[in-house]
């Protein structure tokens, strides 16, 4: 993880339970005698996220209905820390309270804006194609009094990414995205079953949930990122850095090819890891 990430090592469950007593219902000693939770239990993971958000980021209210994607907070924080480091290296885009970020596919969890504004004081615009997810995210924004820092926009056309969301008046320091990486619902279900098997449980809980708009799109991650790069070109003067997570390393050669074709002036790849999971984000800009 990034050196500045608060979530190094094991979770301090005693501290988290002190902040959110309801987490104690799900905590028990693991085979090594350390306090932990069943990470295949959707309710337990949601409680853990609530405790982390309250303890580390001052988010007093966070509600995520069953079925929606419940993200790992440490990994989401890592992406933000990586972007902050990128800006710190870019003398034309230093990290300040004026940084404005577009989160493409903000989701019902609204994790990136919630923790990003707490860590860096950045302002966020979150977009999504799911009206219900946006309503849930808006409830969390309202409940924490963050309407000045976070605003949400509906993407009415699922085939578009920036078009229809970014206006001619908008200026963003960064865009970020965790794209749906499965190419079909069948692929998403198979991947979910593999995760259940890896946890040694037959419980088809909702921790690895997520509706179709969150998990898959036609063509999967590669197609989505290709569209994103294509749509980023007309916004070259309005955005300093575009970025996206790239879950599958085999997609990187084509991503680089598309960026070269699009005329990107700079490309940055930042590796990230959480446990055994290896991922990365790719950022690009057209401004010199």
C-alpha atoms as one frame of an Amber mdcrd trajectory, in Angstrom:
protein
   0.000   0.000   0.000   0.953   3.652  -0.360   3.120   4.815   2.533   0.522
   7.421   3.546  -2.365   4.943   3.619  -3.830   4.755   7.132  -4.721   1.079
   6.709  -1.326  -0.582   7.086  -1.183  -4.041   8.646  -4.130  -5.686  10.393
  -7.313  -3.941  11.418  -7.359  -2.694  15.018 -10.728  -4.229  15.869 -10.638
  -3.119  19.504 -10.328   0.497  18.393 -12.948   0.103  15.669 -15.445  -1.532
  18.039 -14.914   1.278  20.525 -15.968   3.674  17.768 -18.820   1.518  16.432
 -20.070  -0.942  19.082 -22.343  -2.734  16.595 -19.206  -4.185  14.954 -18.711
  -6.334  18.090 -21.650  -8.496  16.982 -19.544  -9.772  14.068 -16.116  -9.945
  15.699 -14.598 -13.163  17.046 -11.109 -14.672  17.454  -9.733 -16.255  14.294
  -7.734 -19.541  14.315  -4.641 -17.559  15.380  -6.468 -16.013  18.324  -6.710
 -12.548  16.760  -9.970 -10.617  16.663 -11.460 -10.568  13.151 -14.713 -10.928
  11.189 -16.110 -13.322   8.601 -15.311 -11.484   5.374 -17.900 -13.598   3.535
 -20.638 -12.060   5.709 -22.053  -9.011   3.930 -23.396  -7.504   7.139 -20.040
  -7.892   8.866 -18.175  -6.189   6.027 -20.647  -3.316   5.912 -20.221  -2.848
   9.664 -16.426  -2.878   9.241 -16.653  -0.219   6.536 -18.890   1.941   8.725
 -16.397   1.665  11.571 -13.449   2.555   9.310 -15.267   5.543   7.838 -16.219
   6.845  11.276 -12.851   6.210  12.925 -10.475   7.362  10.193 -12.493   9.797
   8.074 -15.140  11.331  10.327 -18.036   9.953   8.259 -20.736   9.615  10.915
 -23.395   8.149   8.614 -22.926   5.559   5.887 -25.759   3.316   4.793 -25.474
   0.780   1.967 -28.504  -1.415   1.218 -28.000  -5.127   0.572 -27.015  -6.003
  -2.967 -24.844  -3.002  -3.743 -21.089  -3.320  -4.148 -19.386  -3.017  -0.751
 -15.849  -1.795  -1.467 -12.709  -2.382   0.604 -11.894   1.022   2.082  -8.078
   0.508   2.231  -7.838  -0.188  -1.503 -10.030   2.786  -2.368  -7.851   5.019
  -0.193  -4.762   3.745  -2.023  -6.062   4.984  -5.388  -6.634   8.440  -3.900
  -3.179   8.522  -2.306  -1.659   7.559  -5.644  -3.474  10.410  -7.379  -2.356
  12.849  -4.685   1.251  11.747  -5.229   0.827  12.241  -8.967  -0.380  15.805
  -8.433   2.467  16.499  -6.020   4.913  15.642  -8.811   3.055  17.854 -11.287
   4.082  21.464 -10.643   1.134  22.696 -12.704  -1.380  20.830 -10.512  -0.189
  20.949  -6.901  -2.394  19.371  -4.244  -4.585  22.146  -2.809  -8.097  22.522
  -1.477  -9.070  23.706  -4.976  -8.571  20.277  -6.532 -11.780  19.178  -8.269
 -12.321  15.509  -9.091 -14.838  13.675 -11.276 -15.581  10.147 -10.029 -17.024
   8.182 -12.945 -19.357   5.480 -11.610 -19.534   6.817  -8.072 -21.944   4.043
  -7.032 -24.273   3.856  -4.066 -21.277   3.556  -1.712 -19.826   6.956  -2.772
 -16.543   5.857  -1.197 -14.046   7.904  -3.217 -15.737  11.286  -2.624 -16.438
  10.574   1.049 -12.872   9.673   1.956 -11.215  11.929  -0.633 -12.773  15.083
   0.767 -11.780  13.988   4.281  -8.154  13.191   3.388  -7.345  16.101   1.082
 -10.212  18.589   1.148 -10.857  17.935  -2.538 -14.199  18.712  -4.161 -15.946
  15.885  -5.996 -18.538  15.397  -8.696 -19.796  11.814  -8.867 -21.618  10.418
 -11.902 -23.547   7.189 -12.339 -26.026   5.533 -14.701 -28.115   4.123 -11.821
 -30.653   6.602 -10.426 -31.298   4.462  -7.335 -27.577   4.258  -6.559 -27.293
   8.037  -6.869 -30.226   8.493  -4.480 -28.514   6.283  -1.879 -25.226   8.145
  -2.347 -27.040  11.467  -2.011 -28.564  10.360   1.292 -25.070   9.661   2.633
 -23.786  13.018   1.385 -26.742  14.848   2.947 -26.505  12.990   6.257 -22.867
  14.057   6.645 -23.460  17.670   5.597 -21.129  17.394   2.605 -23.216  19.045
  -0.100 -20.621  21.776  -0.574 -17.871  19.228  -1.145 -19.723  16.528  -3.105
 -22.297  16.818  -5.891 -23.812  14.011  -7.953 -24.917  13.838 -11.581 -26.975
  11.330 -13.526 -25.486   9.813 -16.685 -28.622   9.237 -18.731 -26.862   7.351
 -21.536 -25.124   4.156 -20.434 -23.123   4.197 -23.665 -21.437   7.463 -22.680
 -18.862   8.218 -19.998 -17.997  11.925 -19.993 -20.456  13.159 -22.611 -23.703
  14.276 -21.010 -22.041  14.716 -17.600 -19.174  17.168 -18.131 -20.417  20.609
 -19.179 -18.557  23.220 -21.220 -18.005  25.247 -18.031 -16.506  22.359 -16.021
 -12.831  22.232 -15.122 -11.436  19.170 -13.324  -7.978  18.552 -11.913  -8.577
  14.797 -11.992 -10.997  12.171 -13.185 -11.039   8.708 -11.632 -12.920   5.506
 -12.298 -13.279   1.918 -11.126 -14.724   0.479 -14.338 -16.998  -2.562 -14.550
 -14.462  -5.185 -15.588 -16.639  -8.174 -16.515 -17.872  -8.541 -20.084 -21.173
 -10.238 -19.191 -23.426 -11.143 -16.295 -22.284 -14.773 -16.650 -18.640 -13.733
 -16.205 -19.558 -11.702 -13.120 -21.399 -14.663 -11.542 -18.488 -17.040 -12.220
 -16.017 -14.596 -10.668 -18.240 -14.228  -7.610 -18.437 -18.006  -7.180 -14.649
 -18.205  -7.402 -14.361 -15.669  -4.575 -16.810 -17.632  -2.424 -14.744 -20.783
  -3.036 -11.570 -18.912  -2.121 -13.099 -17.954   1.201 -14.039 -21.569   1.834
 -17.742 -20.791   2.149 -20.838 -21.785   0.266 -22.645 -18.713   1.554 -23.635
 -16.653  -1.444 -23.653 -13.496   0.628 -23.840  -9.978  -0.689 -20.350  -8.819
   0.233 -19.381  -9.780  -3.293 -22.635  -8.325  -4.511 -23.194  -5.507  -6.900
 -25.802  -4.917  -9.539 -25.072  -5.394 -13.229 -24.218  -1.720 -13.785 -21.487
  -2.019 -11.140 -19.966  -5.327 -12.243 -20.150  -5.667 -16.002 -20.693  -3.900
 -19.315 -20.602  -5.027 -22.931 -16.982  -5.704 -23.812 -15.874  -5.520 -20.189
 -13.079  -3.409 -18.785 -11.078  -3.176 -22.026 -14.007  -1.803 -24.015 -14.990
   0.634 -21.258 -11.478   2.090 -20.976 -11.181   2.385 -24.744 -14.383   4.461
 -24.789 -13.090   6.544 -21.884  -9.873   7.371 -23.719 -11.788   8.282 -26.860
 -14.154  10.553 -24.918 -11.277  12.181 -23.031  -9.830  13.743 -26.184 -12.461
  16.524 -26.589 -11.980  17.399 -22.899  -8.207  17.846 -23.179  -8.370  21.516
 -22.164 -10.842  20.944 -19.316  -9.122  18.145 -17.379  -5.547  18.059 -16.128
  -5.284  14.298 -15.488  -7.624  11.503 -16.538  -7.266   8.171 -14.741  -8.791
   4.740 -14.397  -8.147   1.515 -12.535  -7.008  -1.328 -14.797  -7.754  -4.612
 -13.041  -6.273  -6.921 -15.676  -2.612  -6.412 -16.539  -3.114  -8.015 -19.951
  -5.168  -4.959 -20.949  -2.258  -2.555 -20.419  -0.610  -2.888 -23.880  -3.840
  -1.936 -25.623  -4.468   0.909 -23.153  -1.035   2.348 -23.971  -1.682   1.881
 -27.682  -4.985   3.737 -27.455  -3.423   6.569 -25.440  -0.631   7.013 -27.989
  -3.200   7.052 -30.765  -5.251   9.645 -28.873  -2.213  11.917 -28.514  -1.661
  11.788 -24.755   1.321  13.966 -23.764   2.061  12.054 -20.561   1.076   8.613
 -19.238   1.621   7.388 -15.685   1.022   3.871 -14.349   0.863   3.370 -10.588
   0.958  -0.224  -9.255  -1.154  -0.968  -6.182  -1.569  -4.030  -3.985  -3.749
  -5.177  -1.112  -2.866  -8.593   0.218  -2.574 -10.940  -2.745  -4.554  -8.646
  -5.025  -2.407  -6.789  -7.548  -3.872  -3.907  -9.511  -2.907  -0.473 -10.817
  -4.249   2.781 -12.162  -3.256   4.487 -15.394  -3.358   8.277 -15.660  -2.893
  10.422 -18.754  -3.013  14.053 -19.778  -3.026  16.017 -23.008  -1.811  19.318
 -21.538   1.948  19.860 -21.651
